[in-house]
Amino acid sequence: MVAVASERENGLLRAIAASWQAPQLLSEDGCWRVEGDVLVLQTLNSNGSPVEADDPIYTNHYQVVSQTGRQLRLRGPEGAFTVGRMPDNYRLPF
């Protein structure tokens, strides 16, 4: 995708093209813990750099709604969702 702007130079219009760059990918790692019936996810590193541990943006809380067999139903700020355990032999496709 290309964005085009124009400017007037010496009475002539000249098109200036600027390449669009894809947004940067986010790579985070961290840990989790359970506090009562709340799953807490804590980000420790973002794009390879340590984060401020006491900054609340790096901590997420999810209420455990139900747990059955291989599924866990959670509720967070963005609503309720279900996560499931993958088979032991599952591998990510990349």
Secondary structure, DSSP 8 states (H G I E B T S, - for coil): -EEEEEEEETTEEEEEEEE--------EEEEEEEETTEEEEEEEEETTEE--TT-GGGEEEEEEEEEETTEEEEEETTEEEEEE---TT-----
